[in-house]
Structure formats: C-alpha cells, structure tokens
Amino acid sequence: MEKRVICIVGPTASGKTAVGVQLAKRLGTEIVSADSVQVYRGMDIGSAKPDEEERDGVVHHMIDCVPIDNPDFSVSKYASMAFPILDDMLSRGQVPLVVGGSGLYISSITDPLRFAIPADPAIRKTLEREYGANPALLFEELRQVDERTAHRLHPNDAKRVIRALEVYRCCGKPLSSFGNDFRNSEGRLPPYKAQLFGLRMERPLLYERIERRVERMMACGLLEEARAIYDKDYDRRLPAMQSIGYRQLFAFFDGVSTLEDAVESIKQETRRFAKRQMTWFRRDSRIQWVSADEKSAQEITEEILVLLDRQGQE
C-alpha cells in the first residue's frame, strides 16, 4: 500500500507553522515537525516552537522529544523516531502532515538516503581523540582540506567537524564536493510518497519578517531562556548549543559581544540560514510553490487545498 504524506516546506519565518495548523484542521490530521531545533526540550522561544495557543488543538509530533545534552542527535535518529509516528497515523486513516524547514529531515522522509561516504568507526574514533586533545588544530586541518565546509561550521561543532574530516580521510575528497553528506540510494523506493508544497516569499519581505521575529523573540524572553540554558553549563560542542539565537547570546554572556551586536548577529545569521534553506528546496522539482507574500494563513491553505484536489483528479 502506498504510504502518502503531505509536506509543507520553506524558509524560516515564511509562515509554515500557521499554514500547517490550518491545513491539519481542514484535513483532520496531525503534524509531524521537521525542525532541527524544535526537537530539543527547553529551546522554545529561540526555535519559534508553537505554543498551545498556536497549535490550536492540533497534535504536534517530534517537538520536545530530545534533551539539550543529547550529543549525537542526527538525521537517521530523527527518521527512526518519525517513521513509527507516520506509520501509526497512516494506520489510523490519516494522511500525515510534515511541516518544517530542515531539508535533510524532509529528505529522510521523502527520499531513500544513504551517507555519501559510509562511516568508518576506526577513523572516527581517531578523530574524536584528536579533537578532544586539540579542537583548534583539528578545525585548522579541516580549513586546509575543505575550506567551504569549515566556513559554514562552528569550530565547537565537534560532531560535524569530525564527520567532515572522516569523509576526507576515507576518500581523499572534501565533504563539500558531495553537495551534502547524503545521496539517493539508486533502485530503492522512498519511505513515503510525498506531496510537497513550498511557501515562497520575496526576499525583502522575508528579511523584514525575520527582523520582526527576532525582535519579538527578545521581547518574549529569549534572553532569559538562553541565560537559563547557559547557566546549566552544557558542553558547547553539543549540536543543540550551535543553534542560531542561542549561540550569539552565549557570546554576550561570555562577555565577548554586546547585547546589541548579539541581536544583530542573530538577525544576520537567520537571514543567511533562510537563504541556504531556499537554495536547498529549489533543487527539488517535486515541490509546488505557493506565494506567501502578504497572504493570510487561511488564504495560503485554501490554495494548497485546491492543488491537492487537482492532484487527486490526475
């Protein structure tokens, strides 16, 4: 039996959450989040995690399901947790609605993925030992062999720095030469058949929404939320601790940045992140794009429902 899911994707601040809730209510289904930060418990304001009022009675899965100090939450672990949820919804006669901007999380559901270069436990163990002894030296090695990947990674992001060097030591090619760390597995069917809809927004409007969102987050207590996490003295190499919004405020708490500069950095990094998201999703020809410029969530939902109805008749 064909396992069908509906996906709502797009850049941060484009309105996916509100559209997802509206669409879920119209379809009588539940939402599976595909957000790489909303999975963490306690990272609420900075991840734009929908509160109970915003969820409006719609059940949300894959939110608040991982502790901040989880050292190795990955795409494969996301899939291992999400697949049983999706299958349970399908068994109950629902068409799951996947909503989020994490391209790899979406791909884990809609594409048969495998590592571009398989993991090598021996090399990884050596790299972990080297990183523990001198993180700066290992990051400099990455910069020398794969400047593009080093540019997008934080030196304290142990997991991804080690993985990038693992790929290089395994095959002699930089991770950036593969585009990303995953490839489609030829000859295999995807786990689910997806109908994908993307929210498209003109860049000036999107950037304006990002600015307002960051300011709203600060007004709603992001500084205090980040401080509470900072005071728990988590290892800065944890994946969760690299999240936009928190990382910049940690620099302020460390005394190496002013609060004004930290907030401006959050806005800048969020804009860059949105640009990377759009670059990722534009490569997927399956996505049907819906303009979200100056439209309400209800109007966008109605357009998606029309597209779904047309697809059902084809």
N, C-alpha and C positions, 0 to 999 in steps of 0.2 A: 504494500500500500504506500502511495506517495505521501511523504511527510512534508506538509506545506507550512511555511512560516511567512509572516509579513515583517519587513524591516523598515524602520524609519531612521535615516541616517542624515548626516550633515555636520557642519562645523559647530563648535561651541557657541552658545548664545543665539542660535538661529531659531529657537522656539520648539525644539524637538519634544521636550517634556510635556508641554501643554497640548501639543498636537497628539502625542501618544495617548494621553489620558482621554482626550475627546474621542479618538478613534477606537480605543479599547471599549469605551462605554457604548459606542454605536455598534460594535461588533460583538459585544458581550464576551469579552475575553480578558486576559491578564497580560501584564507587561513583564518582559524579561529585560533587565537593564544590560547594556553593553558599554559600560563606562568603567575605565580602569582605576578611577579614584573612588567612585561611589561604593565600590565593594568594601572599603575599609570602614570599620566601626569608629565613630568619633570624628571623622572627617566629613562634616556635614555642610557647613556654610561654604567652605572653600571649594567643595566639589559641586556646588549647586544642587545638592541632593534634595529631591522634592519632599516637603514635609507632609503631614497627614492631610492638611487642607488642600495642598496642591495635588495630592494623589486622588482626592475626591472619591474615595471609596474603592478605587481600582487597586487590585492586588499587584504589588511590585515584587519581583524576584531578583536575586543577585545584587541586592543592596544590603549593606551592613552584615556581610557574611564572612569577612576576613579581619582578623586583628591587625592593628597597625604594625606590630612587631613580627609579622609573618615575613621571613627572609627570602622566600622564593616563589611567591605567587606569580603564575605565568599564564600564557595563553592556553597551554594544554590543561592547566588546572582549572582555568575558567571553563573550558569546554567540558571537562569531566564533571563539573558541578552543574552546568547549564543543561546538558543533554538530558539527564533524568527529569528535570523540571519541564523541558519542552515535550518530552515523550509523555509525561503524566498529563499535561494539558491536552495533547492530541488524543490520548485515551479517553478523555472526558468530553471529546467532541468540540474542543476549542481550537481555533487557529491561533497559535502563539503570536504575540506582537513583540518584536525585539526592537528596542529603542536605544540608540546611543551613538557616540562619535568615535569609539575606538575601532579603527579599521581592522586590526588583527582579530579582535573579539568577534566582529561581524563575519570576517573571513572564516573563522573557526567553525561557524555555523553553516555558512553558505558555500564553502569550498573544501575539497579534500586536501588538507595541508600536511606537509611534512617539512622538517628542517632542510634548508638549502644544503647544509653540510651536517651530517649526523653528529651528535655529541660524542666526544671522546673523553671518558671518565678519567683516564690517566693524565691527559694534558690538562684537563680542568682542575684536577687535584693539585698539579704542579703550579698552575696559575693562581689558585686560591692561596697556596702557601707563599708565593712571591708577592701577591697583593697584600697579604697580612704583614709581611716584613717591610714592604716599602710601596705603598699605593701610588705615590707620586712618580716613582721610577717606572712602574708598570704603565701608568697613564701616558708617560712620555714615550714609551715604546709604542703604544697604540697610535699616538700622534705621528710617529715616524712612519708607520706602515699603513695607516688608514686615517688620514687627516680628516676626511669627510665625516667618518663615524665619530672620531674624537671631538669634532666641533659640535656635534649635537648631543654629546653625553656630558654629564657632570662627572668630574674626577672621582667623586664619592659614590658613584653608582656602580658598586662593585660587581653586581650581577651582570650588567650589560657590558662593562669594560672587559670582564673576564671572558664572556661569550664572544665578543668581537675578536679578541686575541686568540681564543680557541679556534675560531674559524680560520684565522690567518695561519696559525701553526699547523693546522690539519691539512690545508690545501695550498698554502702559499699565495692565496688571493685575499684581498681585503673584503670584509663583510659588505661594504658599500657597493662592491661590484655586483652583488646579487640583487640589489634593489631593496630587499628586506631579507629577514632570516628565514623566510618560508617560500616554498614553491608548491604549485599544484601537483598532486600525485596523479600522473597520467594513467588513464584507464580505470580510475576509481570514480564512483559517483559521489557527489557531495552528500553530507549527512542529512541535509534538508533541502527541499526545493523552495527557494525564496522568491518572493515578490518584493523588490526593493524600491523604496521611494526616498528621494533626497530633497532636503529643503535648501533651496538656493537663495542667496541674498546678495545684493550688490555690496561690494566691499566697503564703501564709505558708511553705509547704514549698519553693516555688521560690526565694523570697528566702533561706531558710536554706541551700539548696544553693548559691546564688550566693556567700553569705558563706564557706562552707566551700571553695568552688572558689578564690576569691581567696586565701584563706589558704594553700591547698595550692600555688597558683602561686608565692607568695612563698617558701614552704619549698623548692620545687623549683628556684629560681634565677631567678625573674622579674626581681629587682633587678639581677642580674649581666647578664642578657640585655639588659635595657633600657639598662644602662650601656654595653655594647659598641656598641649602636646609637647612643647619644648621643655617644660618643667619635668616631664617624665624621663628625660634624658635618654631617649631612644638612640640606637646606633644610626648615625647619619647616612650610613651606606644602605639602609633599608629602602626598598623600592618606594614605599609609601612616603618616605621623607624627601623624595625628589619631586614631589608633586608641586605644580605651579600654585603659587599663592602662599603655601606654607614655607617653601624653601626661601623665598625672598624675605618673609617676615622673620625666619630664623636668623638670617643675616643681620637684621635690625636688632634682634635680641642679643646677638653676639657682639654688637657694637661696631660692626664694620659697615653699616649702612644707616642712613637716616630713615625715619618712617616715610617721609615724602618720597625719597628715592626708591624705597622698597615697594610702595604702592605703584609708582610709575613703572617699575620693573615688572610687576605683576601684569599690568596692562599690556606692556610691550611683549612679554613672553606669551601671553594669551593670544595676542594678535598673530604672532608667529605660529603658534600651535594651530590656530584656525586655518591659516594658510596651508600648513602641512596636511591638515585633515582634508581640505578641498583637493589638494594635489592627489592624495590617495584615492578619494572617492571618484574623481573624474576619470580615473583609469578603468572603472567598472562600467562597461557598456550596458549592463543589465538594469542599472538604476534609472528610474523615471524621475526627472527633476520637476519639482513644483516650486514656483516662485513664492517666496515668503515675504517679499517686500510689502510693507505697510498693509499686511493682511492679518486678520484675527485667526486664532487657532481654529475656530469654528469654520471659517471660510476655507482654510487650507484642508481641513478634514473633509469637507464636502467635495473638494477637488479630488482628493485621494480616493474617496468612495466611488466617484464617477469612474476613475481609472480602474479601480478594482472590478467594477461592474462590466466595463468594456473587456477586460482581460477574461472575465468569466464567460463571455459570449464568443470569444475567439476559438 
